[in-house]
């Protein structure tokens, strides 16, 4: 008998994982709240228009976001359902940057000095009094507008002042609250792990996100252009960050994946922000490194089992294939250049190995770009070395044709410079 999985999404983030579970022969129902996105994964995954009617049917319920989903997850968990999802507390860790930083500090984790503002003039005044390099980080809903994150590079802070002055004129209705954070230089690295409500499951995941649009870290910030990663036993990075939150996650009965993005250097580890849910496209890239069936793993995670993850040795590299106008939202441009575009494989891939869907639907046997964001596919490669993983990922991409598609060709390159720094700073030691 197949197990029954109910996936509940605000914006169709978890489509690919639902599809992977379908391919394993499990029974799936998928609900997408955002009506402009609700045809994503049509033809790949069975849908439901009313997730509440499917609650009693489901063996496992999976939420894919924060923004209030933790409250619903907690209610269902208290009613006896097996749920992968957060709580109001873990939602707030991600949604409210300042709250996340205060919680890190409360748990004995080093943090970078920051100040929270609702007034642009007060932030400008602080920079004038204390000239330095700062990072502007919008909080709440505005943090999802990725181009608003700004990393200052001028030592007197004048570039940040100019940007804040511009935001005051143009974005004041959207940015209700924001942080100024001292800029710390080093290697940007994230550590994440799955949590079953009682303990972390090992191994942990170490990953490196590529957020700028163009190779060489140029252009506007995006949600993400790709990620390289590997699996590890608990190390210093994990022990000095996530491990310190273990008891709180037990108290919250948190079930799912949790990740902390950090800057590390010779002076220490400085957490930047939480992801208190599966990461996207992180979870799809992780899927290609996990040897256990995804449905079996999700069921064990929801049941609180002490499950041993079996993972590939070496590295995974995931590359996002995108279409215009990503990373921006412009309905006219999307409809003109991208909506309805077909995905063509020059050679039929073996069971679509390494190919993961994002905003795609299946129509008359064809893969079609849909939704509104312009994210089409995630293509993943694996190998014992980073070079091998890159080679496999980009070889798979060479087999894909989508009109106007673009992607970064340097995902994984940072590793070759940064690994020596990480080892010399003992970040990876156990």
Secondary structure as a PSIPRED ss2 file (coil, helix, strand):
# PSIPRED VFORMAT (PSIPRED V4.0)

   1 X C   1.000  0.000  0.000
   2 X C   1.000  0.000  0.000
   3 X C   1.000  0.000  0.000
   4 X E   0.000  0.000  1.000
   5 X E   0.000  0.000  1.000
   6 X E   0.000  0.000  1.000
   7 X E   0.000  0.000  1.000
   8 X E   0.000  0.000  1.000
   9 X E   0.000  0.000  1.000
  10 X C   1.000  0.000  0.000
  11 X C   1.000  0.000  0.000
  12 X C   1.000  0.000  0.000
  13 X C   1.000  0.000  0.000
  14 X C   1.000  0.000  0.000
  15 X H   0.000  1.000  0.000
  16 X H   0.000  1.000  0.000
  17 X H   0.000  1.000  0.000
  18 X H   0.000  1.000  0.000
  19 X H   0.000  1.000  0.000
  20 X H   0.000  1.000  0.000
  21 X H   0.000  1.000  0.000
  22 X H   0.000  1.000  0.000
  23 X H   0.000  1.000  0.000
  24 X C   1.000  0.000  0.000
  25 X C   1.000  0.000  0.000
  26 X C   1.000  0.000  0.000
  27 X E   0.000  0.000  1.000
  28 X E   0.000  0.000  1.000
  29 X E   0.000  0.000  1.000
  30 X E   0.000  0.000  1.000
  31 X E   0.000  0.000  1.000
  32 X E   0.000  0.000  1.000
  33 X C   1.000  0.000  0.000
  34 X C   1.000  0.000  0.000
  35 X C   1.000  0.000  0.000
  36 X C   1.000  0.000  0.000
  37 X C   1.000  0.000  0.000
  38 X C   1.000  0.000  0.000
  39 X C   1.000  0.000  0.000
  40 X C   1.000  0.000  0.000
  41 X C   1.000  0.000  0.000
  42 X C   1.000  0.000  0.000
  43 X C   1.000  0.000  0.000
  44 X C   1.000  0.000  0.000
  45 X C   1.000  0.000  0.000
  46 X C   1.000  0.000  0.000
  47 X E   0.000  0.000  1.000
  48 X C   1.000  0.000  0.000
  49 X C   1.000  0.000  0.000
  50 X C   1.000  0.000  0.000
  51 X H   0.000  1.000  0.000
  52 X H   0.000  1.000  0.000
  53 X H   0.000  1.000  0.000
  54 X H   0.000  1.000  0.000
  55 X C   1.000  0.000  0.000
  56 X C   1.000  0.000  0.000
  57 X C   1.000  0.000  0.000
  58 X C   1.000  0.000  0.000
  59 X C   1.000  0.000  0.000
  60 X E   0.000  0.000  1.000
  61 X E   0.000  0.000  1.000
  62 X E   0.000  0.000  1.000
  63 X E   0.000  0.000  1.000
  64 X C   1.000  0.000  0.000
  65 X C   1.000  0.000  0.000
  66 X C   1.000  0.000  0.000
  67 X C   1.000  0.000  0.000
  68 X C   1.000  0.000  0.000
  69 X H   0.000  1.000  0.000
  70 X H   0.000  1.000  0.000
  71 X H   0.000  1.000  0.000
  72 X H   0.000  1.000  0.000
  73 X H   0.000  1.000  0.000
  74 X H   0.000  1.000  0.000
  75 X H   0.000  1.000  0.000
  76 X H   0.000  1.000  0.000
  77 X H   0.000  1.000  0.000
  78 X H   0.000  1.000  0.000
  79 X C   1.000  0.000  0.000
  80 X C   1.000  0.000  0.000
  81 X C   1.000  0.000  0.000
  82 X C   1.000  0.000  0.000
  83 X E   0.000  0.000  1.000
  84 X E   0.000  0.000  1.000
  85 X E   0.000  0.000  1.000
  86 X C   1.000  0.000  0.000
  87 X C   1.000  0.000  0.000
  88 X H   0.000  1.000  0.000
  89 X H   0.000  1.000  0.000
  90 X H   0.000  1.000  0.000
  91 X H   0.000  1.000  0.000
  92 X H   0.000  1.000  0.000
  93 X H   0.000  1.000  0.000
  94 X H   0.000  1.000  0.000
  95 X H   0.000  1.000  0.000
  96 X C   1.000  0.000  0.000
  97 X H   0.000  1.000  0.000
  98 X H   0.000  1.000  0.000
  99 X H   0.000  1.000  0.000
 100 X H   0.000  1.000  0.000
 101 X H   0.000  1.000  0.000
 102 X H   0.000  1.000  0.000
 103 X H   0.000  1.000  0.000
 104 X H   0.000  1.000  0.000
 105 X H   0.000  1.000  0.000
 106 X H   0.000  1.000  0.000
 107 X C   1.000  0.000  0.000
 108 X C   1.000  0.000  0.000
 109 X C   1.000  0.000  0.000
 110 X C   1.000  0.000  0.000
 111 X E   0.000  0.000  1.000
 112 X C   1.000  0.000  0.000
 113 X C   1.000  0.000  0.000
 114 X E   0.000  0.000  1.000
 115 X E   0.000  0.000  1.000
 116 X E   0.000  0.000  1.000
 117 X E   0.000  0.000  1.000
 118 X C   1.000  0.000  0.000
 119 X C   1.000  0.000  0.000
 120 X H   0.000  1.000  0.000
 121 X H   0.000  1.000  0.000
 122 X H   0.000  1.000  0.000
 123 X H   0.000  1.000  0.000
 124 X H   0.000  1.000  0.000
 125 X H   0.000  1.000  0.000
 126 X H   0.000  1.000  0.000
 127 X H   0.000  1.000  0.000
 128 X H   0.000  1.000  0.000
 129 X H   0.000  1.000  0.000
 130 X C   1.000  0.000  0.000
 131 X C   1.000  0.000  0.000
 132 X C   1.000  0.000  0.000
 133 X C   1.000  0.000  0.000
 134 X E   0.000  0.000  1.000
 135 X E   0.000  0.000  1.000
 136 X E   0.000  0.000  1.000
 137 X E   0.000  0.000  1.000
 138 X E   0.000  0.000  1.000
 139 X C   1.000  0.000  0.000
 140 X H   0.000  1.000  0.000
 141 X H   0.000  1.000  0.000
 142 X H   0.000  1.000  0.000
 143 X H   0.000  1.000  0.000
 144 X H   0.000  1.000  0.000
 145 X C   1.000  0.000  0.000
 146 X H   0.000  1.000  0.000
 147 X H   0.000  1.000  0.000
 148 X H   0.000  1.000  0.000
 149 X C   1.000  0.000  0.000
 150 X E   0.000  0.000  1.000
 151 X E   0.000  0.000  1.000
 152 X C   1.000  0.000  0.000
 153 X C   1.000  0.000  0.000
 154 X C   1.000  0.000  0.000
 155 X C   1.000  0.000  0.000
 156 X C   1.000  0.000  0.000
 157 X C   1.000  0.000  0.000
 158 X H   0.000  1.000  0.000
 159 X H   0.000  1.000  0.000
 160 X H   0.000  1.000  0.000
 161 X H   0.000  1.000  0.000
 162 X H   0.000  1.000  0.000
 163 X H   0.000  1.000  0.000
 164 X H   0.000  1.000  0.000
 165 X H   0.000  1.000  0.000
 166 X H   0.000  1.000  0.000
 167 X H   0.000  1.000  0.000
 168 X H   0.000  1.000  0.000
 169 X H   0.000  1.000  0.000
 170 X H   0.000  1.000  0.000
 171 X C   1.000  0.000  0.000
 172 X C   1.000  0.000  0.000
 173 X C   1.000  0.000  0.000
 174 X C   1.000  0.000  0.000
 175 X C   1.000  0.000  0.000
 176 X C   1.000  0.000  0.000
 177 X C   1.000  0.000  0.000
 178 X E   0.000  0.000  1.000
 179 X E   0.000  0.000  1.000
 180 X E   0.000  0.000  1.000
 181 X E   0.000  0.000  1.000
 182 X E   0.000  0.000  1.000
 183 X C   1.000  0.000  0.000
 184 X C   1.000  0.000  0.000
 185 X C   1.000  0.000  0.000
 186 X C   1.000  0.000  0.000
 187 X E   0.000  0.000  1.000
 188 X E   0.000  0.000  1.000
 189 X E   0.000  0.000  1.000
 190 X E   0.000  0.000  1.000
 191 X E   0.000  0.000  1.000
 192 X E   0.000  0.000  1.000
 193 X E   0.000  0.000  1.000
 194 X E   0.000  0.000  1.000
 195 X E   0.000  0.000  1.000
 196 X E   0.000  0.000  1.000
 197 X C   1.000  0.000  0.000
 198 X C   1.000  0.000  0.000
 199 X C   1.000  0.000  0.000
 200 X E   0.000  0.000  1.000
 201 X E   0.000  0.000  1.000
 202 X E   0.000  0.000  1.000
 203 X E   0.000  0.000  1.000
 204 X E   0.000  0.000  1.000
 205 X E   0.000  0.000  1.000
 206 X E   0.000  0.000  1.000
 207 X E   0.000  0.000  1.000
 208 X E   0.000  0.000  1.000
 209 X E   0.000  0.000  1.000
 210 X E   0.000  0.000  1.000
 211 X E   0.000  0.000  1.000
 212 X E   0.000  0.000  1.000
 213 X E   0.000  0.000  1.000
 214 X E   0.000  0.000  1.000
 215 X C   1.000  0.000  0.000
 216 X C   1.000  0.000  0.000
 217 X C   1.000  0.000  0.000
 218 X E   0.000  0.000  1.000
 219 X E   0.000  0.000  1.000
 220 X E   0.000  0.000  1.000
 221 X E   0.000  0.000  1.000
 222 X E   0.000  0.000  1.000
 223 X E   0.000  0.000  1.000
 224 X E   0.000  0.000  1.000
 225 X E   0.000  0.000  1.000
 226 X E   0.000  0.000  1.000
 227 X E   0.000  0.000  1.000
 228 X E   0.000  0.000  1.000
 229 X E   0.000  0.000  1.000
 230 X E   0.000  0.000  1.000
 231 X E   0.000  0.000  1.000
 232 X E   0.000  0.000  1.000
 233 X C   1.000  0.000  0.000
 234 X C   1.000  0.000  0.000
 235 X C   1.000  0.000  0.000
 236 X H   0.000  1.000  0.000
 237 X H   0.000  1.000  0.000
 238 X H   0.000  1.000  0.000
 239 X H   0.000  1.000  0.000
 240 X C   1.000  0.000  0.000
 241 X C   1.000  0.000  0.000
 242 X H   0.000  1.000  0.000
 243 X H   0.000  1.000  0.000
 244 X H   0.000  1.000  0.000
 245 X H   0.000  1.000  0.000
 246 X H   0.000  1.000  0.000
 247 X H   0.000  1.000  0.000
 248 X H   0.000  1.000  0.000
 249 X H   0.000  1.000  0.000
 250 X H   0.000  1.000  0.000
 251 X H   0.000  1.000  0.000
 252 X H   0.000  1.000  0.000
 253 X C   1.000  0.000  0.000
 254 X C   1.000  0.000  0.000
 255 X E   0.000  0.000  1.000
 256 X E   0.000  0.000  1.000
 257 X E   0.000  0.000  1.000
 258 X E   0.000  0.000  1.000
 259 X E   0.000  0.000  1.000
 260 X E   0.000  0.000  1.000
 261 X E   0.000  0.000  1.000
 262 X E   0.000  0.000  1.000
 263 X E   0.000  0.000  1.000
 264 X E   0.000  0.000  1.000
 265 X E   0.000  0.000  1.000
 266 X C   1.000  0.000  0.000
 267 X C   1.000  0.000  0.000
 268 X E   0.000  0.000  1.000
 269 X E   0.000  0.000  1.000
 270 X E   0.000  0.000  1.000
 271 X E   0.000  0.000  1.000
 272 X E   0.000  0.000  1.000
 273 X E   0.000  0.000  1.000
 274 X E   0.000  0.000  1.000
 275 X E   0.000  0.000  1.000
 276 X C   1.000  0.000  0.000
 277 X C   1.000  0.000  0.000
 278 X C   1.000  0.000  0.000
 279 X C   1.000  0.000  0.000
 280 X C   1.000  0.000  0.000
 281 X C   1.000  0.000  0.000
 282 X H   0.000  1.000  0.000
 283 X H   0.000  1.000  0.000
 284 X H   0.000  1.000  0.000
 285 X H   0.000  1.000  0.000
 286 X H   0.000  1.000  0.000
 287 X H   0.000  1.000  0.000
 288 X C   1.000  0.000  0.000
 289 X C   1.000  0.000  0.000
 290 X E   0.000  0.000  1.000
 291 X C   1.000  0.000  0.000
 292 X C   1.000  0.000  0.000
 293 X C   1.000  0.000  0.000
 294 X H   0.000  1.000  0.000
 295 X H   0.000  1.000  0.000
 296 X H   0.000  1.000  0.000
 297 X H   0.000  1.000  0.000
 298 X H   0.000  1.000  0.000
 299 X H   0.000  1.000  0.000
 300 X H   0.000  1.000  0.000
 301 X H   0.000  1.000  0.000
 302 X H   0.000  1.000  0.000
 303 X C   1.000  0.000  0.000
 304 X C   1.000  0.000  0.000
 305 X C   1.000  0.000  0.000
 306 X C   1.000  0.000  0.000
 307 X C   1.000  0.000  0.000
 308 X C   1.000  0.000  0.000
 309 X C   1.000  0.000  0.000
 310 X C   1.000  0.000  0.000
 311 X E   0.000  0.000  1.000
 312 X C   1.000  0.000  0.000
 313 X C   1.000  0.000  0.000
 314 X C   1.000  0.000  0.000
 315 X E   0.000  0.000  1.000
 316 X E   0.000  0.000  1.000
 317 X E   0.000  0.000  1.000
 318 X E   0.000  0.000  1.000
 319 X E   0.000  0.000  1.000
 320 X E   0.000  0.000  1.000
 321 X E   0.000  0.000  1.000
 322 X E   0.000  0.000  1.000
 323 X C   1.000  0.000  0.000
 324 X C   1.000  0.000  0.000
 325 X C   1.000  0.000  0.000
 326 X C   1.000  0.000  0.000
 327 X C   1.000  0.000  0.000
 328 X C   1.000  0.000  0.000
 329 X C   1.000  0.000  0.000
 330 X C   1.000  0.000  0.000
 331 X H   0.000  1.000  0.000
 332 X H   0.000  1.000  0.000
 333 X H   0.000  1.000  0.000
 334 X H   0.000  1.000  0.000
 335 X H   0.000  1.000  0.000
 336 X H   0.000  1.000  0.000
 337 X H   0.000  1.000  0.000
 338 X C   1.000  0.000  0.000
 339 X C   1.000  0.000  0.000
 340 X C   1.000  0.000  0.000
 341 X C   1.000  0.000  0.000
 342 X E   0.000  0.000  1.000
 343 X E   0.000  0.000  1.000
 344 X E   0.000  0.000  1.000
 345 X E   0.000  0.000  1.000
 346 X C   1.000  0.000  0.000
 347 X C   1.000  0.000  0.000
 348 X C   1.000  0.000  0.000
 349 X C   1.000  0.000  0.000
 350 X H   0.000  1.000  0.000
 351 X H   0.000  1.000  0.000
 352 X H   0.000  1.000  0.000
 353 X C   1.000  0.000  0.000
 354 X C   1.000  0.000  0.000
 355 X E   0.000  0.000  1.000
 356 X E   0.000  0.000  1.000
 357 X E   0.000  0.000  1.000
 358 X C   1.000  0.000  0.000
 359 X C   1.000  0.000  0.000
 360 X E   0.000  0.000  1.000
 361 X E   0.000  0.000  1.000
 362 X E   0.000  0.000  1.000
 363 X E   0.000  0.000  1.000
 364 X C   1.000  0.000  0.000
 365 X C   1.000  0.000  0.000
 366 X E   0.000  0.000  1.000
 367 X E   0.000  0.000  1.000
 368 X E   0.000  0.000  1.000
 369 X E   0.000  0.000  1.000
 370 X C   1.000  0.000  0.000
 371 X C   1.000  0.000  0.000
 372 X C   1.000  0.000  0.000
 373 X C   1.000  0.000  0.000
 374 X C   1.000  0.000  0.000
 375 X E   0.000  0.000  1.000
 376 X E   0.000  0.000  1.000
 377 X E   0.000  0.000  1.000
 378 X E   0.000  0.000  1.000
 379 X E   0.000  0.000  1.000
 380 X E   0.000  0.000  1.000
 381 X E   0.000  0.000  1.000
 382 X E   0.000  0.000  1.000
 383 X E   0.000  0.000  1.000
 384 X C   1.000  0.000  0.000
 385 X C   1.000  0.000  0.000
 386 X H   0.000  1.000  0.000
 387 X H   0.000  1.000  0.000
 388 X H   0.000  1.000  0.000
 389 X H   0.000  1.000  0.000
 390 X H   0.000  1.000  0.000
 391 X H   0.000  1.000  0.000
 392 X H   0.000  1.000  0.000
 393 X H   0.000  1.000  0.000
 394 X H   0.000  1.000  0.000
 395 X H   0.000  1.000  0.000
 396 X H   0.000  1.000  0.000
 397 X H   0.000  1.000  0.000
 398 X C   1.000  0.000  0.000
 399 X C   1.000  0.000  0.000
 400 X E   0.000  0.000  1.000
 401 X E   0.000  0.000  1.000
 402 X C   1.000  0.000  0.000
 403 X C   1.000  0.000  0.000
 404 X C   1.000  0.000  0.000
 405 X C   1.000  0.000  0.000
 406 X E   0.000  0.000  1.000
 407 X C   1.000  0.000  0.000
 408 X C   1.000  0.000  0.000
 409 X C   1.000  0.000  0.000
 410 X C   1.000  0.000  0.000
 411 X C   1.000  0.000  0.000
 412 X C   1.000  0.000  0.000
 413 X C   1.000  0.000  0.000
 414 X C   1.000  0.000  0.000
 415 X H   0.000  1.000  0.000
 416 X H   0.000  1.000  0.000
 417 X H   0.000  1.000  0.000
 418 X H   0.000  1.000  0.000
 419 X H   0.000  1.000  0.000
 420 X H   0.000  1.000  0.000
 421 X H   0.000  1.000  0.000
 422 X H   0.000  1.000  0.000
 423 X H   0.000  1.000  0.000
 424 X H   0.000  1.000  0.000
 425 X C   1.000  0.000  0.000
 426 X C   1.000  0.000  0.000
 427 X C   1.000  0.000  0.000
 428 X C   1.000  0.000  0.000
 429 X C   1.000  0.000  0.000
 430 X C   1.000  0.000  0.000
